[in-house]
Amino acid sequence: MFSSRTGNTAELAEAVRKTLPEGTCEYFGSVNGNDGGSGGNLDRSECSIANGNNKSGFDGGDNSYDDGSCASSAIPASETLFVGFWTNQGVADQATQQLLGQLKNRKVFLFGTAGFGGSEAYFQAILDKTKAFIDNSNTVIGTYMCQGKMPLSVRERYVKMREQPDHMPNIDAMIENFDKALSHPDANDLEKLAKLVSETVEQ
């Protein structure tokens, strides 16, 4: 299951789906709704990739969250789940946090995108905070994160901030980071994810 605010994580999810062996992706779906984004930047909210043969169907629950994101009714009852997220304030978005909190006795592969990149330590910190929402009955079998492009409105906000006499000293670096993020996820990002997924499935 995965949540994609501006389409970046959806690109990763599609790469996961294409990488899984034919016939093993039990569910791949999306729902429209607001998963906590603001400013009208939401493109779509994506909701499930599952791979496994020990379980079938869907877990219980018949309501979506109030914010329109995925609910337990959309969680496949598969042994292995590929869970994607977009980063909000240094951790997975709230909808993904809620979904992770519902999982029991699963194998989970976490993947996500963040606007700020260039540091594996930063990505690892996000993953560690996100893992904290996963019940101990589950097993994290893999992780992957890469940078993702941000809405143009973010850059415009940075530029306006720079025009202020008392702007943050690192505002130029933030604008530079925004520009670097515009090409991500790129082909190399998707290739790295596909390789990790293939290795995980083969184990």
Disulfide bonds with the S-S distance in Angstrom:
Cys47-Cys70 1.91
